Amino acid sequence: MKAVILQPAYPNAATPAAAQACVQWLREQLEHLTPGEQDLVLLPEYATAPGLEQREQLREFATTAGETLRQAAAAAARRLQCLVVLNGPARTGALWFNRTGVFDATGAEICTYDKVHLTAVERDTLGLTPGATIPVCAHAGLRLGFATCFDLYFPEHFAALAAQGADVILCPSYQRSETAERLRTMAQIRALDTGAHLLRSSYAMPNPAIGGHSLVAAPDGSLLADAGDRPGVLRVEFDPHAKFVKPASHGQPPVEHRRLLEAHRRPALYRPHPEESRQLNAQPFPRLCAHRGLSQACPENTLPAFAAAIAAGAHELELDLWLSRDGVLVVCHDETVDRTSNGRGRINDLDWADLRRLDAGSWHDPAWAGVTMPRLEEVLELAAGRVGLNLHLKESDEAVRRTCDLVLDRGLLETAYLALESEAALENAIAYAPHLDRACLANQADADACLATAIRHGCKRLQYFHTVTAAQIRRAHDAGLICNVFWADEPDAARRLTADGIDVILTNCTHHLVAAGFAPRS
């Protein structure tokens, strides 16, 4: 692989004019490149809005002048017939991310990565949202991983990349206050940890003792190339498939370093969440979704009900959410607390402190006296990626936004989805967090209308009533949707639904269906 890494001068004035000059330099370097002389071009962090420190100024620049650089990067990828990697602020729905995109030889953006470890300035001043996944992009026989600037400080990030077999790690970066020695050391260690080539692109700083040093580190921890402290273009050629091979231990046969580490990792001790999420998503259908937890045996929508459902082998938990008066997402089916507690009143009219004091167990059985209503955060902590989450929202707008924020913050993008009853709620979710999966419950009484609504709103799932027919399920499958059904507690009814093609059964009796032969979560 022949790589080109661009290292511009940092626009220290932090003005749109200085940012524009930097963007122009980057565009000129792209224009000067000759087809056939490179396979990959890497630009630094915030290339589409370099040096800007004010939220609105940065966003405005990224969508105007920065967009011209994005178009130039796509055009350069087509002209040069290579990959071009560009980083900058990007908006999805109502949220802004620090996003790296890879353009291929057609000019298409084939994969993106949203920086998962944001600095306090990025979160609080620039208003960015952290990404929720650490992906590896497969392209033309290569596996491309990503680590943006602050990500480099987290060994766990690179353990996740190593587990996915990354060959090349792309690191657009600022790191404007780090010394050359630390920059090189960190990159070399991360390359060694991951067993991959690491390519870092940054900015030359006015003080030559800090920043700069765009580089390439090899899987054996060696430094292949270093751009130094001046603006310029770094070119390096390497074999992206080359791996570091060493003895498994003293006197033992050689083995590839990354495979050695992966074979001896103990992920349950230090990274259970991604491992369990991958195992969960790999499990076959049909699956069981515990409706309000193990609600036949425990008080519905309580932590004991959810914990019992997990223990019984449910693949998913279904829970209902309302906002308290003071903005806490409360788990309760009804709009009021009257039926399932010793209190009275609408959840929207009560503060969390008052809701927390209610007895949510005695109505089910006196033995459950003292059980309380949980907050959504408590259920997320209990689930922790081990079990899927069907988050049934009874309201739109603020409840949807707060739920999305919590799911993304906990890194549960791959195991949670929103179950939404109205088209307004679906539209709100799409506008705010389109990358979070949705299940359509709108127009649920009419299976054909429900399917049409799900397709129109880009849902991954829809949830039918148990009167759904095999033909209606088949049409949903033909459209690429996962089919939930509400509900089945008896084994014979559940078997009929799965024979018709249902993927996920909502049930109050997970334990009974598992006992009758339905496969539990493994």
C-alpha positions in Angstrom: 0.0 0.0 0.0 1.2 3.5 -0.9 -0.1 6.0 1.6 0.0 9.8 1.5 -0.5 11.7 4.8 -1.2 15.4 4.7 0.2 17.6 7.5 -0.9 21.3 7.2 0.1 24.2 9.4 -2.4 24.6 12.2 -4.6 27.7 11.8 -3.7 29.1 15.1 -5.8 32.3 14.7 -8.9 30.2 15.2 -10.8 32.4 12.6 -12.8 31.4 9.6 -10.2 33.1 7.4 -7.4 31.0 8.9 -9.5 27.9 8.6 -10.2 28.7 5.0 -6.5 29.1 4.2 -5.9 25.6 5.8 -8.7 24.1 3.8 -7.3 25.7 0.6 -3.9 24.2 1.3 -5.5 20.7 1.8 -7.4 21.1 -1.5 -4.3 22.1 -3.3 -2.4 19.1 -2.0 -5.1 16.8 -3.2 -5.1 18.5 -6.6 -1.3 18.0 -6.9 -1.5 14.2 -6.4 -1.0 12.0 -9.5 -3.2 9.0 -10.3 -1.5 5.7 -9.7 1.0 7.0 -7.1 -1.1 6.3 -4.0 -3.7 3.9 -2.7 -4.8 5.9 0.3 -4.7 9.6 1.4 -5.3 10.6 5.0 -6.2 14.1 6.2 -6.1 15.4 9.8 -8.8 15.8 12.4 -11.3 18.6 11.8 -10.1 19.0 8.3 -13.5 20.5 7.3 -13.4 23.0 10.1 -9.8 23.3 11.2 -8.9 25.4 14.3 -12.4 26.7 15.0 -13.4 26.8 18.7 -16.9 28.2 18.8 -19.9 25.9 18.3 -21.9 27.9 15.7 -18.9 29.1 13.8 -17.6 25.6 13.5 -20.9 24.2 12.4 -21.5 27.0 9.9 -18.0 26.5 8.4 -18.3 22.7 8.2 -21.5 23.0 6.2 -20.2 25.7 3.8 -16.4 25.9 3.2 -15.9 22.5 4.8 -18.4 21.0 2.4 -16.3 22.1 -0.5 -13.4 20.1 0.9 -15.7 17.1 1.4 -16.7 17.3 -2.3 -13.0 17.8 -3.3 -12.1 14.7 -1.3 -14.7 12.6 -3.1 -13.6 14.0 -6.4 -9.9 13.2 -5.6 -10.8 9.7 -4.7 -12.4 9.3 -8.1 -9.6 11.0 -10.0 -6.8 9.2 -8.2 -8.7 5.8 -8.0 -7.7 5.5 -4.3 -9.2 5.8 -0.9 -9.4 9.3 0.7 -10.0 9.6 4.4 -11.6 12.8 5.7 -12.5 13.9 9.2 -14.8 16.8 10.4 -17.9 17.8 12.2 -21.0 16.0 10.7 -24.7 16.1 11.5 -27.1 13.2 11.7 -30.6 14.2 12.6 -30.3 16.8 15.4 -27.0 15.5 16.6 -23.4 16.5 15.7 -20.5 14.1 15.7 -16.8 14.1 15.1 -16.9 11.9 12.0 -14.3 10.2 9.8 -15.4 9.1 6.4 -13.7 6.9 3.8 -14.3 7.7 0.1 -13.6 4.9 -2.4 -12.5 5.1 -6.1 -16.1 5.8 -7.2 -16.3 8.8 -4.8 -18.8 7.1 -2.6 -18.4 7.2 1.2 -18.2 3.5 2.0 -17.9 3.7 5.8 -17.9 6.2 8.6 -16.7 6.3 12.2 -18.0 8.7 14.9 -15.3 9.4 17.5 -16.3 7.6 20.7 -14.0 9.3 23.2 -14.7 13.1 23.1 -12.8 15.7 25.1 -14.8 17.9 27.5 -14.4 20.8 25.0 -15.9 18.7 22.2 -18.9 17.7 24.4 -19.6 20.9 26.3 -18.3 23.7 24.1 -18.8 22.3 20.6 -21.9 20.3 21.5 -20.8 17.0 19.9 -22.2 13.6 20.7 -19.9 10.6 21.2 -20.2 7.7 18.8 -21.6 4.4 20.1 -19.6 1.8 18.1 -16.0 1.0 17.2 -16.4 -0.4 13.7 -14.0 -2.1 11.3 -14.6 -1.5 7.6 -13.9 -4.3 5.1 -12.8 -3.1 1.7 -10.9 -4.8 -1.1 -9.4 -7.4 1.2 -8.4 -4.9 3.9 -9.9 -4.3 7.3 -9.8 -0.6 8.2 -10.2 0.5 11.8 -10.4 4.0 13.2 -9.1 5.9 16.2 -9.5 9.7 16.3 -7.1 11.8 18.4 -8.3 11.3 22.0 -9.2 7.6 21.2 -5.4 7.0 21.1 -5.2 7.3 24.9 -7.6 4.3 25.5 -6.0 0.8 25.3 -9.5 -0.7 25.4 -10.3 1.0 22.1 -7.5 -0.9 20.4 -8.4 -4.1 22.1 -11.8 -3.8 20.4 -10.1 -3.1 17.0 -7.8 -6.1 17.6 -10.7 -8.4 18.3 -12.2 -7.4 14.9 -8.9 -8.1 13.0 -8.1 -4.6 11.8 -5.2 -4.4 9.3 -4.8 -0.6 9.1 -5.9 1.9 11.8 -6.7 5.5 10.5 -5.9 8.2 13.1 -6.8 11.8 12.1 -5.7 13.8 15.0 -5.2 17.2 16.7 -3.0 16.4 19.8 -1.7 20.0 19.7 -0.1 19.9 23.1 1.8 16.5 23.0 5.5 16.2 22.6 7.0 14.3 19.6 8.3 11.6 21.9 4.9 10.8 23.4 3.2 11.0 20.0 5.6 8.4 18.6 5.6 6.2 21.6 1.8 6.1 21.9 1.4 5.3 18.2 4.0 2.6 18.2 2.5 0.9 21.3 -1.0 1.0 19.9 0.2 -0.5 16.6 1.9 -3.3 18.6 -1.1 -3.9 20.8 -3.4 -4.1 17.8 -1.1 -6.0 15.4 -1.9 -3.4 12.7 -0.3 -0.5 10.8 -1.3 2.8 12.4 -1.5 5.9 10.2 -1.7 9.3 12.0 -2.3 12.6 10.4 -2.0 15.9 12.3 -1.0 19.6 12.1 2.3 21.3 12.3 2.2 23.7 15.3 3.9 27.1 15.7 6.0 25.5 18.6 8.0 22.7 16.9 8.4 20.9 20.2 4.7 19.9 20.3 2.2 18.5 17.8 3.0 17.6 14.2 4.7 14.3 13.6 2.1 12.6 11.3 3.5 9.1 11.1 3.1 5.4 10.2 3.8 2.8 12.9 4.1 -0.9 12.1 2.5 -4.0 13.7 5.9 -4.9 15.4 5.9 -1.5 17.1 8.5 0.1 14.9 8.2 3.5 13.3 8.1 3.4 9.5 7.9 7.1 8.8 7.6 10.5 10.6 6.6 13.8 9.0 8.5 15.8 11.6 7.4 19.2 12.8 6.9 21.1 9.6 3.9 21.3 7.2 4.2 18.9 4.3 3.2 15.6 2.7 4.4 12.3 4.0 4.6 9.4 1.6 5.2 5.8 2.8 4.8 2.4 1.2 4.1 -0.8 3.3 2.5 -4.2 3.2 -0.8 -3.8 5.0 -1.2 -7.5 5.4 2.3 -7.9 7.1 2.0 -9.1 10.7 4.3 -9.3 13.6 5.3 -12.9 14.2 7.1 -13.9 17.4 7.5 -17.0 19.6 4.4 -17.9 21.6 6.7 -17.9 24.7 10.4 -18.7 25.2 11.4 -21.7 23.1 7.9 -22.1 21.6 6.9 -22.0 17.9 6.3 -18.6 16.3 2.8 -17.2 16.1 1.3 -13.9 14.9 1.4 -11.5 17.8 -2.3 -10.4 17.6 -3.5 -13.9 17.5 -1.4 -14.8 20.5 -3.0 -12.0 22.5 -6.5 -12.7 21.3 -6.1 -16.4 22.2 -5.2 -15.5 25.8 -7.4 -12.5 26.5 -10.0 -12.9 29.2 -12.7 -10.6 27.9 -15.3 -11.3 30.6 -13.0 -9.6 33.0 -12.5 -6.3 31.2 -14.7 -6.0 28.1 -17.9 -8.0 28.6 -20.3 -5.5 27.0 -19.1 -5.7 23.3 -18.5 -9.5 23.6 -22.0 -10.2 24.9 -23.6 -7.8 22.4 -22.0 -9.7 19.5 -23.1 -13.0 21.0 -26.6 -11.8 21.5 -27.0 -10.5 17.9 -25.6 -13.7 16.5 -28.3 -15.8 18.1 -30.9 -17.3 15.8 -34.6 -16.5 15.6 -37.2 -17.0 17.0 -36.4 -15.1 20.1 -38.3 -14.3 23.3 -39.0 -10.8 24.5 -40.0 -10.6 28.1 -43.1 -8.3 28.1 -42.6 -5.9 31.1 -40.1 -8.5 32.4 -41.2 -11.8 33.8 -44.5 -10.2 34.5 -46.5 -13.3 35.1 -44.4 -14.1 38.2 -43.2 -10.7 39.3 -44.5 -7.2 39.5 -44.4 -5.8 36.0 -41.8 -3.3 34.9 -39.7 -3.6 38.0 -36.0 -4.6 38.4 -37.0 -8.1 39.9 -39.2 -8.7 36.8 -36.4 -7.8 34.4 -33.7 -9.7 36.4 -35.9 -12.8 36.5 -36.5 -12.6 32.8 -32.8 -12.4 32.1 -32.3 -15.4 34.4 -35.0 -17.3 32.6 -33.3 -16.8 29.2 -35.2 -14.0 27.5 -33.4 -12.5 24.5 -35.0 -9.1 25.0 -36.7 -7.1 27.7 -39.8 -4.9 26.8 -40.4 -1.9 29.0 -42.6 1.1 28.9 -41.4 4.7 29.5 -42.9 7.9 30.7 -41.3 11.2 31.7 -41.7 12.4 35.2 -42.5 16.1 35.8 -38.8 16.7 36.5 -37.6 14.9 33.4 -36.7 11.4 34.6 -37.6 8.5 32.3 -39.7 6.2 34.5 -40.5 2.6 33.7 -44.3 2.1 34.0 -46.9 0.8 31.6 -49.8 3.1 32.4 -50.0 6.8 32.2 -50.9 6.9 35.9 -49.4 5.0 38.9 -52.9 4.0 40.1 -53.0 0.4 39.0 -49.4 -0.7 39.8 -48.6 1.1 43.0 -50.0 2.5 46.2 -50.1 6.0 44.8 -52.3 8.0 42.5 -51.8 10.5 39.7 -50.2 10.9 36.3 -46.5 10.3 36.0 -46.1 13.5 34.1 -47.5 15.4 37.1 -45.2 13.8 39.7 -41.5 14.3 40.5 -39.1 11.4 40.5 -38.5 11.6 44.3 -42.2 11.1 44.9 -42.5 8.2 42.4 -39.5 6.5 43.9 -41.2 6.3 47.3 -44.2 4.4 45.9 -44.7 0.7 46.5 -44.8 -0.9 43.1 -44.9 -4.6 44.3 -47.7 -5.1 46.8 -50.5 -4.8 44.1 -49.1 -8.0 42.5 -48.6 -9.9 45.8 -47.9 -8.8 49.4 -44.6 -10.7 49.2 -43.3 -8.0 46.8 -44.0 -5.1 49.2 -41.3 -2.4 49.0 -40.4 -3.0 45.3 -40.0 0.4 43.6 -40.4 1.7 40.1 -37.1 1.9 38.3 -35.6 4.6 36.1 -34.5 3.7 32.6 -30.8 4.1 33.6 -31.2 1.3 36.1 -32.6 -1.1 33.5 -29.8 -0.2 31.1 -27.2 -1.0 33.8 -28.9 -4.3 34.5 -29.1 -5.2 30.8 -25.5 -4.0 30.0 -25.5 -5.4 26.5 -26.3 -8.9 27.7 -29.9 -8.7 26.6 -31.8 -6.8 23.9 -34.0 -3.8 24.9 -37.5 -3.1 23.4 -38.0 0.5 24.6 -41.7 1.2 24.3 -42.2 5.0 24.4 -45.7 6.3 25.1 -44.7 9.9 24.3 -42.8 11.6 21.6 -40.5 14.7 21.6 -38.6 15.0 24.8 -39.0 11.4 26.0 -37.6 10.1 22.6 -34.7 12.5 22.8 -33.8 11.6 26.4 -34.1 7.9 25.6 -31.8 8.2 22.6 -29.2 10.1 24.6 -29.1 7.4 27.3 -28.9 4.5 24.8 -26.1 6.2 22.9 -24.2 7.2 26.0 -24.3 3.6 27.3 -23.0 2.2 24.0 -26.2 0.1 23.5 -26.8 1.0 19.9 -26.5 -2.6 18.7 -28.9 -4.1 21.3 -31.6 -1.5 21.9 -34.4 -0.2 19.7 -37.3 2.2 20.1 -40.8 0.9 19.9 -43.0 3.8 18.8 -46.8 4.0 18.6 -47.3 7.0 16.3 -45.9 8.4 13.1 -45.1 11.6 14.9 -42.9 9.7 17.3 -41.2 7.8 14.5 -40.5 11.1 12.7 -39.1 12.6 15.9 -36.8 9.7 16.4 -35.6 9.9 12.8 -34.9 13.6 13.1 -33.0 13.2 16.3 -31.1 9.9 16.1 -31.8 8.1 12.8 -29.0 5.6 13.5 -30.9 4.1 16.5 -33.1 1.2 15.3 -36.9 1.7 15.4 -39.8 -0.8 15.7 -43.1 0.4 14.2 -46.2 0.1 16.4 -48.1 2.8 14.5 -51.3 1.6 12.7 -50.8 -1.7 14.6 -54.4 -2.7 14.2 -54.0 -2.9 10.5 -51.1 -5.2 9.6 -50.8 -3.9 6.0 -50.9 -0.3 7.1 -48.3 -1.0 9.9 -46.0 -2.5 7.3 -46.4 0.5 4.9 -45.7 2.8 7.8 -42.6 0.9 8.9 -41.2 0.9 5.4 -41.9 4.6 5.0 -40.1 5.5 8.2 -37.1 3.2 7.6 -37.8 0.9 10.6 -35.8 -2.2 11.2 -38.7 -4.0 12.9 -42.5 -3.9 13.2 -44.7 -5.3 15.9 -47.9 -7.1 15.0 -50.8 -8.2 17.1 -51.2 -12.0 17.4 -53.9 -12.1 14.8 -51.2 -11.5 12.1 -51.2 -14.1 9.2 -48.3 -15.9 7.6 -48.8 -14.0 4.4 -48.5 -10.7 6.2 -45.4 -11.8 7.9 -43.9 -13.0 4.6 -44.5 -9.6 3.1 -42.7 -7.9 6.0 -39.8 -10.3 5.6 -39.6 -9.6 1.9 -39.2 -5.9 2.8 -36.3 -6.9 5.1 -38.0 -6.3 8.4 -37.8 -8.3 11.7 -41.3 -9.2 12.9 -42.3 -9.0 16.6 -45.6 -10.2 17.8 -47.7 -9.1 20.8 -48.2 -11.6 22.5 -48.2 -15.3 23.3 -48.0 -16.9 26.7 -49.1 -20.4 25.8 -46.6 -22.7 24.0 -49.1 -23.9 21.3 -49.9 -20.3 20.4 -46.2 -19.4 20.3 -45.4 -22.4 18.1 -48.1 -21.4 15.6 -46.7 -17.9 15.4 -43.2 -19.0 14.9 -44.4 -21.6 12.3 -45.9 -18.6 10.4 -42.5 -16.8 10.5 -42.6 -14.6 13.6 -39.1 -13.6 14.7 -39.7 -12.3 18.2 -42.5 -13.3 20.6 -43.5 -10.8 23.4 -44.5 -12.9 26.3 -45.3 -12.5 30.0 -44.2 -16.1 30.6 -40.6 -16.5 29.3 -40.0 -19.3 31.8 -43.0 -21.3 30.5 -42.0 -21.0 26.9 -38.4 -22.0 27.7 -39.7 -25.0 29.7 -41.8 -25.9 26.6 -38.8 -26.1 24.4 -38.2 -22.6 23.1 -34.4 -21.9 22.9 -33.3 -19.5 25.6 -30.6 -16.8 25.3 -27.3 -18.5 25.3 
